[in-house]
Amino acid sequence: MANIFKIIYCRTYQAIMYVAMRFLHIRTPKYFCEENCLSKIDDILSENHYKNPLVVTDNSLYKLGLVNPLLNILKEKNINHALFYDVEPNPSTDVVLKGLKIYQENNCDCIISFG
């Protein structure tokens, strides 16, 4: 009997969220995977009126130096940015809140995810 109430609760929640999603403004991320897309980063940011990105990556990519070309280009182009590299697969709420804190402390206006 308790199982039926759980099912009713879950289905009601799903229905409410389905309706609510129609009214929420959720932006679709833009993906840039073409060759030399890093060299166009300043154009991409300026086209979208962004000036201070938060670069988000995981610790492994950061330690391997794979994010360095992006960070170097941002420095060359004098683009203020912050870096958050403590992301893990299926991040917990604590990890997300840590990233949000860095975003807010550095007055970031967009996120560049790397990896």
N, C-alpha and C positions, 0 to 999 in steps of 0.2 A: 504494500500500500504506500509506503514511504517513497518507493521508486516512482510511482505515478506523479507524486507532487514534485519530485525533482525534474521529471520530464516536462511537466507543465511549466515549472519555473524557467527552465532552459529555453523552451519554445517561446515563452512570453518575452524573455530577454532578447532572443534573436529577432523577434518581430519588431520590438521597440527599436533595436539598433538598426535594423533594415530601414525603417522609416526615418530615423534620425540621420542616417548617412546621407540622405537626400538634401539635408539642410546644412550639413557641415562642409566647410570649404577645406578640402584636403588637396594639397598640391601634388601633382604627379612629378616625381623626380626626373631630371633630364640626365641621360646617359651619354657620355662621350668616350667612345672606344676606338676611334679611328687613329690612324698613324699620325704622329706629331700633334696630337690633341693637347698635350701639355704646353706646347709653344703658343697655343691660342688661348690660354687660360685668362690672360688679361682682357682680351676681346670678349670672351664669354662673360666674365664678371661685369665688365662695363656695359655690355648690352642689356644686362639684367639689373643694372644699377646697384651692384654689390661692391663693397669696398673692403670688407673685413671678414674673410672666411675663417671658419673653424675646420681644420684638416683633421679628419677622423680616420684612424687606421688601427690595426692590431699590433701588439708588441713584437710579434715575429717579423712582420714586414718592416717595422721601424728598425729593429736590431740588424736585419739583413741589409739595411740601407736602400731598400727599394723605393721608399718614399722620398729619398733625397733629391732626385731630379725635380720633383714637384716643388719641394721646399726651396731649392736653389732658384728656380724660375720665379717663384713668388718674391724672393729676396731681390733678385736682379731687377724685377719690374717695380720694386718698392711698394709691394702690396702688403699691408699689415695683415697678419694672420696669427692664429693660435693653433696649437697642436694638442690633440688628445689621442694617445696611443695605447690606452689601457682597455681597449674593446676586446671582448671575448665572444666566442660563438654563443648564441642565445643569451645575450647579456641580461643580467639581473637588473632589477629596479635601481639598486645602488650604483651600478656602473652607468646607467642612463642618467641618474641624478648627478653623478660626478661630471659627466660630459656637459650637462646643462649648466652646472655651476661655472665651468670653464668658459662656456659660450657666453654666459651673462657677464662674468667678470671682465672679459675681453671685448665686450660690446660687439660681438660678432653679428653679422646680418645674413649669413648663409653657411651652409655646410658642404664641404667637399669630402666625400668618402673615398678612401683609397684602398682598394683591395677586393 
